[in-house]
Amino acid sequence: MRDPRGARLAQHIVQHSTRLQPGEAVLIESFDLADGLVLDLIDAVHAAKAQPLVSLRSNAVIRSQLGQATEAQLKLQGLVERFQMEQVQAYVGLRAAANIAELADVPGDRIGLYQQHVVQPVHLDYRVNHTRWVVLRYPNAAMAQLANMSTEQFEEFYFRVCTLDYPRMSDAMEPLKQRMERTDRVRIKGPGATDLRFSIKGIPAVKCEGRRNLPDGECYTAPVRDSVNGTIAYNTPSLYLGTSYDGIRFTFEGGRIVKAEGSPQARLDQVLDSDQGARFVGEFSLGFNPWITRPMKDTLFDEKIAGSLHFTPGQAYTSADNGNRSKVHWDLVLIQTPEFGGGEVWFDDELVRQDGRFVTPELAGLNPERLTA
């Protein structure tokens, strides 16, 4: 049975997130889901007089392919998927994995080749920069378990955060975007020896208002590539390419991660040694979705937590470009609310956020009570 909330979400994706026009094509790439929201999206795309192309994928199949993949095979896969992506104007990525760790035992060298020949050319280089795209999850029992909720409770939470009044949030974000674009020096302070300094001078800030991710609620830029110095201790577990990481702490000198600690250490080192750009940072972002308050080991949700920030090793977006290039883009999250140890964000020697709350008048509209009033 199709959930009527799915039809409303599909309309939001078509009308707001991808802004489909008659005659345009959209690639709907669905992982581990073949009905429900996929069918709702097809209906909504047709109603907009656009063309839905559907690619149904399975993480178990991907695991099987990668387990014995050759470089030639992955190069061919990347060429085919890149050609497909080049034919569309918009992309919807829908994830519904029953097992979030399905790729955990794929050898690291195969994951690296997959990133190099498929993920980077298809998604990081083309899709992100040349299509109107949105990525979202689908509520299932696995996600409810991650969030420590019943399935019904999680579904209610999911549709609430994904159908937030994003145009209203966009208006509240505008002062933050302008302030970030006027800022030179940023300082982040917090527990775990976190004391990090860097510049964002001259790099655009981008509002995320339900057009790229659902749920959404962040404003990102990038540090000047060589300007990062100090230490950051992340306090949110991270699932990256099937492996769960915890206790990650980085020390930077001249923009580069010179010391990395975390569990599992060997896998962490392997990711950071993927290429030269993996030890530099491609994104700095502040999160403020009022309905998301605690981590659930899903980056799409965790990076939007109210009072959080993420500081991302790897590839920079061309929309906020510091020149860093990598097959890695790993959003690692630091929550600064009192429940998670607090912390401070400073712009040009002015405190702008303390313990997860914006403290300057022009930014206070992004505090939870203002966004949900």
N, C-alpha and C positions, 0 to 999 in steps of 0.2 A: 504494500500500500504506500502511495506517495504522500509525503507530509506536506500539507499546504504551506508550511513555513518555508519549505524548499522552493516553491514557486515564487514566493516573495523575494527570497534571497537571489534567485536566478534573475529576476527582473532588475534587482539592484546591480548585479554584476554586469548585465548587458547595458543598462542605461547609465549607470554612474561610473563603474570601474573601468570598463572597456570602451564605453561611448560608441557602440557599434552604429554604423551608418548603413543604409540600404546598399546592397551589392558587395559589402566588405566580407572578408572571410575571417573566421576565428578558429584556431586550433584548440579543442578541448582535450587536454591530455589528463586522463584519469588513471590513478594508480589504485588498484585493488577495489574499484567500485565500477559497476556496470549498469546501475539503475538509479533510482532516486534522483539525486540532484543532477546527474548526467542527463536524464530524460527531461528534467525541468529546464536545463540550460538549452537543450536542443529546441524545445518549444519556444523559449524566450528569444532565441536567436532567429528562428523562423518568423516570429511575430514582428521582429525588427526588420524583416526582409533582408537579412544577412545570411551568410552561408556557414553552417556548422560543419567542421571537419573533426572527427572524433578518433582519438588514439587511445585504446584501452591497454593498460600495462599492468604487470604483476611484479611485485618485488621478489617473489619466489622465482619467477622466470629470470629476472635480472640477475639474481644470485647465481642461478645455474649457468647463465651465459658467461658471467664474469669469472666463475670458478676456473674455467679452462680457456679463457679468452686469449687470443693472440693479438699483438699490436695491429696486425693487418686487419683483423676482424673489427677492432674498435675504430680504426681509421675509416673503414667502410661504413660502419654504423653512424659515425659522426657526419660523414658526407651526406648520407641519406636523410638523417634527421635535420641537418642544416638546410638542405634543399626544401624539405617540408616546411620548416619554419619561415623560409624566405618567401613562401607563397601566400602568407596570411598577414593581415594587418593587426590582429589581436591574438592574445593567448590567455587561456584559463588553465591553470595547473591545479588539479584536485587530488589531494592525498587522503587515502583512507586505509592505511596499512593496519592489519590486525596484529602484526608483530613488528614493533618499531626497531627491533634489533635484527631484522632479517638479513642484513648485509654484514653483520658483525664478524663473521668468520671468513669473509672474502680476503684473500691475501692483500697486504698493503700495497704491493707493487702493481696488482691488477686495479685496485682502486685508483692509484695514481695515473695509470694509463687511461682509465675511464674518464677521470677528470680532464686529462690533457686532450683527449681526442673527441670526447662527446660533450661533457659539461661545459668546458670553457668555450669552444667555438660555437656551440649551439645556443647555450643559455647566457653565459657571461658576456660573450662578444656580440652575438646577434640579437637574441630575444630581448635582453634587458635594454639594449640601445636602439632597437629598430621596430619594436612592436608596442602596442598598448597592452600591458600584461597585468594579470592579477593571479596570486597564488593563495590557496586556502586549503584547510583541512576539512574533513567530513566527520561529524560526530558519530563515534561508535563505542563499543564497550572497551576497546583498548585505550582510547583517549580518556574515557571516563575514569578508568583505573589509574591512569597517570595523574589525573587531577584529584584523585581520591574522592570521587563523587559516584553516586548511582548513575546509571545510564540516562534515566529520565532527567535527573537534576543537571547532568552535563549538557544534555540537549537544550534545556532551557537557557543555561549559561551561554552556550555556543551561539544560538540565534540572537540572544540579547547583545552580545559583543559584536557580532558580525553585521547587525543592522542598526548600529548606533547612528545618531544624527551626525554623519560625517561632514556635511556642509557647515553645520554649526561649529564643529571642531575645527574645521579649516579656518573659519574667521578668527577663532581664538588662537590659532597657531601663527597667524601672520606677524604679530609683534615679536614672537620668538625667532621666526625666520629672519626678520629685519635685524634683530639684535645680534644673532649669530653672524650675519654678514657684515656687521660693523666691528666685530670682535677680532682682536689679534691674539691675545694670550688667554689660554684656558688652563685652569688648575683643578684637579680632582683630588679630594682628600677623603680618607675613610679608614676603617679598621684594617687589620692585616698588613700594616705598613704601606697602605695605599697612599701615595703622594706622587702624582703624575702631572707633568707640565708639557704643554705643546702649543703650537700656533695653528689657527684656522684662517689666518689672514688671506683674503683674496679668493677663497674657495666658496662657491655658492652653497646655500642651505636649501634643502628640499623638504617640503611639507608632504607627509604621507597621510592621506585623508580618505582611505578606502579605495584608492585607485590601483595600488600595487599589491597590497596584502589585505586579506580579511582574516582575522580582525586587524585593525590598523590603529595608529595613534603614536607617531614618532616624528621627529624632525631631525634630518641627518645632514652632515657635511663630511669633511675628511680633514685630518691633520696635515699640515705641511709635512711632506714625507720624512724629512730628516730632523724634524723639530722635537720629536717625542723623547723625553727623558724622565726617568723615575721608575716607580713600581706600581702595578695595579694587581690587586688580589680579587678575583671574581668570586662571588658567593652563590652562584647559581649553577647547578649541574647542567651539562650540555650533552646532547646526543648529536653526533656528527658522523654521517656516513655509516650508521649502524653501530657505532661504538659510543659508550657512555663515558664521559669524562667528569672529574670532580676535583676540587681543590686547586684550580689552575691559578698560577701567579706568574706574571711576566715582569722582568726588569729590562728597561730600554736604555740604550745609549745611542745618541745620534739617529734616532728613529728606528733602530733595529733591536729586535728581541735578542739580548745577549745571554739571558738566563731564563729558562722556562721550567716550572715545577708543576706537577699535576699527576693525576692517576687516570689511566695507565701511562706511566712515564715514557715507555718505549714507543707507544703508538703516538703520543703527543709529539715526541721528537721527530717521528717519521712525517707527520703532517707538516710541521714547521720546516722540514728539510725538503719539502716537495719541489721547491724552486726558490730563486733568490727573493722573489716578492713576498713569500709566505711569512717571512720574519719582519715585514713592515706592515703598517696599518693602512687599510683602505677606507675605513668609515668610522666616524664618531657620531653617535645619535643619542638623543634624550627621548625616553618613552613616557607616555602619560595616558594610556587608556584607563578610564576610571573603574571599569568593571573587572580588570585583570589585576589581581593584588598579590598573587603568589605563584611560584614557578610550577610547571608541570612537565618539564623536560621536553618541551616542544618549542623550538626557537620562534616559530611564527607567533605564538602567544607570549612567550617569556620576554621577548625583546620589546613588547609593548606595555609591560607592567608599569603601573603608575608609580613614579618615583624611581625608575630605573634608568640606566644608560647601557649602551653597548659600545665596545671598542674592538674593532674587527680586524684581525690579521688577514692580509691577502688583498684581493682585487678591489680597486676603487671603481665606483660607478662613474661613467662619463658625465653624468649630470652634476657631480660634485667631485671633480677629478683632481687628485694629487699626483697623477702619473704612475701610481703603483700598479703593476701587472702581475697576476698570479693565477694559477688554476684553483687556488684556495680562496674562499670567502666565508669566514667562520665568525658568525655573530655570537660573541661571548658577553654575558650579561652580568652587570653589577647592580644589585638593588640597594637603594640608599634610604629606605624607610626605616623608622625606629625599630621595627620588628626584626630587621635584618642588619642592624648595627649602625644605621645612620650614615651620614656623609655629607660632603659639601661639593658644590660646583661653583667655580669662580670664573667670571669673564672680565678680563682686564682689571684685576684687583677688586672687583665688586662681587660680593656674594649674591648669586642669583637663585640658587636652590639649596635648601638646607633640610636634611633628613627627608628628602623626597618631595618637598613642597617648594614651589616657586615663591620667593619672598619679595620680589620687586613688583610694584603695582601693575606695570604693563603686562607682566607675565602671569599674574594671579588667575586669569581666566582659564588657565590650563589645569588648575587644581581640581581634584575630583568633585567636590561639592558644586563647583561652577559648571562643570560639563554635564552633570546629571540633574541639575535643578530644573 
